[in-house]
Amino acid sequence: MSKKISLPIFIFTAIAICLVTFMTTYVLITDRADVPAVDTSSDTESQYNEDLQKIIDKLAIIDEKYRENYIGDLDYDRILDYVMYGYTSGTGDRYSSYMNEESYSSYMETAVGNMVGIGIHVIYDTINGYIEIVNIIENSPALESDLQIGDLIYEVEGQNVLEVGYDLAIDLMLGEEGTNANFKVYRPKADSNEMESIPFSVTRKKITTQDVFSHVYEGDKSIGIIRIDSFNGKAAEQFMTTVTNFHNSGVNKLVIDLRNNPGGDLNVICSVLDFLLPYGPIIRVINSDGSEEGVIYSDENYFEIPIAVLTNGNTASAAELFSAALKDYAAKGLLKNITLVGTTTYGKGTMQSILNLKDGTGLKLSTSKYNPPFSDNYDGIGVVPDVVVELDESLRGVSIYKISDEDDNQLMAAIKALTE
């Protein structure tokens, strides 16, 4: 793939230093190589040192009180993790998180498509503060259990999520292959608006992710249906191979299902979009001061085919960029026969960098915003489909994998958009 980057530092940041991610929390329950020294020569950095010293002094006072009065033992490794969780939570960056050794290792394994876990995608439940399940991976322990999309995990290993915090609760979901993840979820009762509590104990296992799934629609063999679970690992390669094989077999229209897709990393989404877009911008990266940091362009070679994109409220980050980019090019008349179907997407227009802290731990924090090729940033807004179709009430909470094509009213609407 040929790419033109307007600023060299963008390449360095995106490729050589850190893993840039567009994802919401991605639990498949399931670098920056250095941290620069602080130059104290400027007023700003002096203020930084003063603020940091306040934190250190307060911690020292608390530590002294504990050592003098606490009847129990102090586990400083555990305390350190909690301090880091508290710092990232206190910044107000809803997408930032500290990763201890286990969670950082799991995250990096996930990035290349290998992990141990129960097989769920989750996001932060902004209404209640719990962990919301937004997708259940095929052939995973979670799919074999009675877990449902929309379940709210409120307790993990006996600890309330609100008390320990979202990040630590996510870490508690992690563990070794063959061990059990024990947690409780809230789920609406079928006959009322009340919530019932349901306990789960799901055995973790090694999961090799297949991010792209496909089949030919039986009702019209000219339509291929591609579901992309995330833009991670080998998703770009899997997607391009699938489209090519479809084309060779006579498929000339695509439904690309991005429902419950939480996003992915920079290189993968750019590879996928480069495959589908003519020459032009793919993504515009915006600094915190509003200036444009860099632009990634697609090359002149592309695969043009009528596409209907399926989205919902759990379509997030890179998946939203995919939807917005196709919509932008269609609006400009640069692509034909592009239709977005479903409901408005999640609304996450920021990028996070995964920073290696050199001791086996990591830090995920928001470092920039990204804009679609031609339109405005959709952070907090989402991408609105061309054809708005709500999923039938009877299918709410049911895994997409368990719904037949004919019973999936959103999919049928996307096929209708293609055939008409």
KANORNOR-V25934 format. One record per residue. N is the residue number from 1. RES is the residue in one letter. PHI is phi as a letter, one per 20 degrees, with the letter a starting at -180 (999 if undefined). NEAR is the number of other ideal C-beta (glycine too) atoms within 10 Angstrom. D_CENTER is the distance of its C-alpha to the mean C-alpha in Angstrom with 2 decimals. Layout:
BEGIN
{{N	RES	PHI	NEAR	D_CENTER} {N	RES	PHI	NEAR	D_CENTER}}
END
This chain:
BEGIN
{{1	M	999	14	23.70} {2	S	e	10	25.60} {3	K	c	15	23.84} {4	K	d	12	25.61} {5	I	d	16	24.24} {6	S	f	14	26.24} {7	L	c	13	26.04} {8	P	g	9	26.36} {9	I	f	11	24.52} {10	F	f	19	21.31} {11	I	f	14	21.64} {12	F	f	12	22.50} {13	T	f	21	19.58} {14	A	f	23	16.97} {15	I	d	13	18.64} {16	A	e	10	21.29} {17	I	e	17	20.15} {18	C	b	22	16.48} {19	L	e	21	13.25} {20	V	e	20	11.43} {21	T	c	25	7.69} {22	F	d	28	6.00} {23	M	e	27	2.42} {24	T	f	24	3.26} {25	T	g	21	5.30} {26	Y	c	26	5.30} {27	V	d	27	9.05} {28	L	d	28	11.06} {29	I	g	31	13.84} {30	T	e	27	13.28} {31	D	999	16	18.12} {32	R	e	19	19.79} {33	A	f	10	22.86} {34	D	b	11	24.81} {35	V	d	11	24.97} {36	P	f	6	27.75} {37	A	f	6	30.88} {38	V	e	11	31.67} {39	D	e	9	34.54} {40	T	e	10	36.63} {41	S	f	8	38.81} {42	S	e	9	37.31} {43	D	f	7	37.51} {44	T	f	9	33.75} {45	E	f	12	33.34} {46	S	f	12	36.30} {47	Q	f	10	34.63} {48	Y	g	14	31.52} {49	N	f	11	33.83} {50	E	f	9	35.53} {51	D	f	9	32.38} {52	L	f	11	31.20} {53	Q	f	10	34.68} {54	K	f	10	34.59} {55	I	f	12	31.63} {56	I	f	9	33.43} {57	D	f	10	36.68} {58	K	f	10	35.24} {59	L	f	12	33.60} {60	A	f	10	36.94} {61	I	f	10	38.82} {62	I	f	11	36.58} {63	D	f	14	36.83} {64	E	f	10	40.59} {65	K	f	10	40.92} {66	Y	f	12	39.03} {67	R	f	9	41.14} {68	E	e	7	44.28} {69	N	c	7	43.67} {70	Y	f	10	40.90} {71	I	e	4	42.39} {72	G	e	6	39.49} {73	D	e	5	38.12} {74	L	d	10	35.46} {75	D	d	10	32.61} {76	Y	f	9	31.64} {77	D	f	8	28.71} {78	R	f	10	27.17} {79	I	f	14	28.25} {80	L	g	13	26.65} {81	D	g	20	23.20} {82	Y	f	16	23.74} {83	V	f	13	24.94} {84	M	f	19	21.82} {85	Y	g	21	19.62} {86	G	f	14	22.02} {87	Y	f	13	21.94} {88	T	f	19	18.22} {89	S	f	17	18.36} {90	G	f	9	21.49} {91	T	f	11	20.14} {92	G	n	7	18.49} {93	D	e	15	15.24} {94	R	f	16	12.89} {95	Y	d	20	9.91} {96	S	e	18	12.34} {97	S	a	25	13.37} {98	Y	e	25	16.10} {99	M	d	28	15.76} {100	N	f	21	19.05} {101	E	g	14	20.28} {102	E	f	15	18.96} {103	S	f	24	15.35} {104	Y	f	21	15.34} {105	S	f	17	16.96} {106	S	f	24	14.59} {107	Y	f	25	11.52} {108	M	f	17	13.64} {109	E	f	18	14.76} {110	T	f	22	11.37} {111	A	f	19	10.96} {112	V	d	11	14.24} {113	G	n	18	13.81} {114	N	c	16	15.92} {115	M	a	28	15.52} {116	V	d	21	17.53} {117	G	r	26	16.39} {118	I	d	29	16.72} {119	G	n	26	13.82} {120	I	c	29	11.52} {121	H	d	28	7.94} {122	V	c	26	8.33} {123	I	c	24	7.99} {124	Y	f	18	10.96} {125	D	f	19	13.81} {126	T	f	9	15.30} {127	I	e	8	18.59} {128	N	d	14	19.56} {129	G	n	14	17.47} {130	Y	e	22	16.60} {131	I	d	27	13.62} {132	E	d	23	12.74} {133	I	e	26	12.07} {134	V	d	26	10.25} {135	N	b	23	10.78} {136	I	c	26	13.33} {137	I	f	25	13.59} {138	E	f	17	16.94} {139	N	l	13	19.67} {140	S	d	22	18.14} {141	P	g	21	20.13} {142	A	f	26	18.07} {143	L	f	16	19.08} {144	E	f	13	22.61} {145	S	e	16	22.69} {146	D	e	11	23.00} {147	L	f	25	19.50} {148	Q	c	16	18.30} {149	I	f	21	15.33} {150	G	n	17	15.92} {151	D	f	26	17.45} {152	L	d	20	17.26} {153	I	f	25	17.61} {154	Y	d	20	20.23} {155	E	b	22	21.95} {156	V	c	21	21.09} {157	E	l	13	24.06} {158	G	n	9	26.38} {159	Q	d	14	24.66} {160	N	f	13	23.56} {161	V	f	23	20.00} {162	L	f	13	21.55} {163	E	e	9	24.08} {164	V	e	17	22.16} {165	G	n	19	19.05} {166	Y	g	21	15.39} {167	D	f	24	14.72} {168	L	f	22	17.83} {169	A	f	26	17.28} {170	I	f	24	14.06} {171	D	f	24	16.37} {172	L	f	21	19.02} {173	M	f	25	17.05} {174	L	e	24	17.22} {175	G	r	20	20.49} {176	E	e	8	22.64} {177	E	g	12	23.14} {178	G	n	10	25.67} {179	T	e	12	25.13} {180	N	d	14	24.10} {181	A	e	22	21.29} {182	N	d	16	23.24} {183	F	b	26	21.77} {184	K	c	17	22.67} {185	V	c	23	20.99} {186	Y	e	19	22.26} {187	R	b	17	22.67} {188	P	f	15	24.84} {189	K	f	9	28.21} {190	A	f	7	29.10} {191	D	d	6	32.30} {192	S	a	8	31.37} {193	N	e	6	28.86} {194	E	f	8	29.22} {195	M	d	14	26.59} {196	E	d	11	27.51} {197	S	e	10	26.43} {198	I	c	14	25.66} {199	P	e	9	25.62} {200	F	c	17	23.79} {201	S	c	9	24.50} {202	V	d	22	22.36} {203	T	f	14	23.25} {204	R	f	23	20.70} {205	K	b	16	21.09} {206	K	f	12	19.97} {207	I	c	25	17.46} {208	T	e	9	17.50} {209	T	f	25	14.58} {210	Q	d	15	15.62} {211	D	e	22	12.77} {212	V	c	24	15.34} {213	F	c	16	17.96} {214	S	b	21	20.91} {215	H	a	12	24.32} {216	V	e	15	27.13} {217	Y	f	19	27.87} {218	E	f	10	31.16} {219	G	f	11	32.52} {220	D	a	13	32.37} {221	K	f	11	32.10} {222	S	e	14	31.34} {223	I	d	22	27.81} {224	G	d	24	24.98} {225	I	d	23	21.83} {226	I	c	21	18.65} {227	R	d	21	15.52} {228	I	d	26	12.37} {229	D	f	26	9.96} {230	S	a	31	7.41} {231	F	e	32	8.58} {232	N	c	25	9.40} {233	G	l	22	12.85} {234	K	d	15	15.47} {235	A	f	25	13.70} {236	A	f	25	15.75} {237	E	f	14	18.90} {238	Q	f	20	18.47} {239	F	f	22	17.90} {240	M	f	17	20.90} {241	T	f	13	23.06} {242	T	f	19	22.43} {243	V	f	23	23.35} {244	T	f	12	26.37} {245	N	f	12	27.58} {246	F	g	22	27.28} {247	H	g	14	29.30} {248	N	f	8	31.92} {249	S	e	10	32.38} {250	G	o	10	33.09} {251	V	f	22	29.80} {252	N	c	12	29.79} {253	K	b	20	27.14} {254	L	c	24	23.46} {255	V	d	26	21.14} {256	I	d	26	17.51} {257	D	e	27	15.49} {258	L	d	28	11.91} {259	R	f	26	12.15} {260	N	m	25	9.42} {261	N	e	34	7.12} {262	P	e	29	3.44} {263	G	p	28	4.01} {264	G	r	29	5.65} {265	D	d	25	8.71} {266	L	g	25	11.67} {267	N	f	17	14.32} {268	V	f	25	12.82} {269	I	f	27	12.02} {270	C	f	24	15.39} {271	S	f	19	17.20} {272	V	f	28	16.26} {273	L	f	25	17.29} {274	D	f	23	20.31} {275	F	f	18	21.44} {276	L	d	24	21.61} {277	L	d	24	22.69} {278	P	f	14	26.18} {279	Y	g	14	26.92} {280	G	q	18	25.28} {281	P	f	20	22.35} {282	I	d	25	18.75} {283	I	b	24	17.16} {284	R	d	18	19.02} {285	V	e	24	17.88} {286	I	d	19	19.45} {287	N	f	12	20.74} {288	S	f	10	21.05} {289	D	e	6	24.60} {290	G	n	7	23.64} {291	S	f	8	25.01} {292	E	e	13	23.49} {293	E	e	20	22.46} {294	G	a	21	22.07} {295	V	c	19	21.61} {296	I	d	25	20.49} {297	Y	d	19	22.70} {298	S	e	26	22.90} {299	D	e	15	26.21} {300	E	e	9	28.92} {301	N	e	11	28.23} {302	Y	b	18	26.04} {303	F	d	13	25.98} {304	E	e	13	26.87} {305	I	b	18	26.71} {306	P	g	18	26.46} {307	I	c	23	22.91} {308	A	d	28	21.66} {309	V	d	27	17.93} {310	L	e	28	16.82} {311	T	c	30	14.32} {312	N	b	25	13.95} {313	G	f	16	12.76} {314	N	d	23	9.46} {315	T	f	32	8.84} {316	A	c	31	6.46} {317	S	l	31	6.43} {318	A	g	32	7.64} {319	A	f	33	8.60} {320	E	f	28	10.49} {321	L	f	31	12.03} {322	F	g	29	13.21} {323	S	f	27	14.80} {324	A	f	27	16.26} {325	A	f	28	17.64} {326	L	f	23	19.48} {327	K	f	23	20.71} {328	D	f	21	21.97} {329	Y	f	25	23.86} {330	A	f	17	25.34} {331	A	f	13	26.50} {332	K	e	12	28.18} {333	G	m	7	29.91} {334	L	e	17	28.46} {335	L	c	21	26.94} {336	K	d	11	28.60} {337	N	l	13	27.62} {338	I	d	23	24.00} {339	T	c	22	23.09} {340	L	e	26	20.01} {341	V	c	24	20.51} {342	G	p	27	19.08} {343	T	c	19	17.92} {344	T	g	18	16.39} {345	T	f	29	12.65} {346	Y	f	27	10.60} {347	G	n	17	11.70} {348	K	c	28	9.46} {349	G	d	24	11.52} {350	T	c	19	11.17} {351	M	d	26	10.39} {352	Q	d	26	10.27} {353	S	d	21	12.70} {354	I	e	20	13.02} {355	L	d	21	16.74} {356	N	e	20	19.02} {357	L	e	16	21.57} {358	K	m	12	24.07} {359	D	c	8	24.82} {360	G	n	12	22.13} {361	T	d	19	19.76} {362	G	b	24	16.95} {363	L	c	22	15.58} {364	K	d	25	12.30} {365	L	b	16	13.34} {366	S	f	16	13.04} {367	T	d	20	15.53} {368	S	a	18	15.72} {369	K	d	17	14.97} {370	Y	c	28	14.74} {371	N	d	21	16.84} {372	P	f	24	17.12} {373	P	g	25	20.26} {374	F	c	16	22.81} {375	S	e	14	21.52} {376	D	e	10	20.49} {377	N	f	16	17.28} {378	Y	d	22	15.61} {379	D	f	16	13.99} {380	G	m	10	15.10} {381	I	d	14	16.61} {382	G	n	21	14.41} {383	V	d	25	15.81} {384	V	e	15	18.85} {385	P	f	26	19.81} {386	D	f	14	23.36} {387	V	c	14	24.22} {388	V	e	12	23.03} {389	V	c	19	23.16} {390	E	f	11	22.16} {391	L	f	20	21.55} {392	D	g	13	24.82} {393	E	g	6	25.21} {394	S	f	10	26.28} {395	L	d	16	22.95} {396	R	f	12	20.80} {397	G	n	15	19.07} {398	V	e	17	20.01} {399	S	f	17	17.69} {400	I	g	22	17.60} {401	Y	f	15	19.13} {402	K	d	11	22.10} {403	I	d	17	23.01} {404	S	f	8	25.57} {405	D	g	15	25.44} {406	E	f	11	28.46} {407	D	e	13	27.19} {408	D	e	21	23.89} {409	N	f	15	25.17} {410	Q	f	25	22.14} {411	L	f	26	22.41} {412	M	f	16	26.14} {413	A	f	19	25.73} {414	A	f	29	23.72} {415	I	f	21	26.47} {416	K	f	14	29.06} {417	A	f	23	27.63} {418	L	f	20	27.94} {419	T	f	13	31.42} {420	E	e	6	32.83}}
END
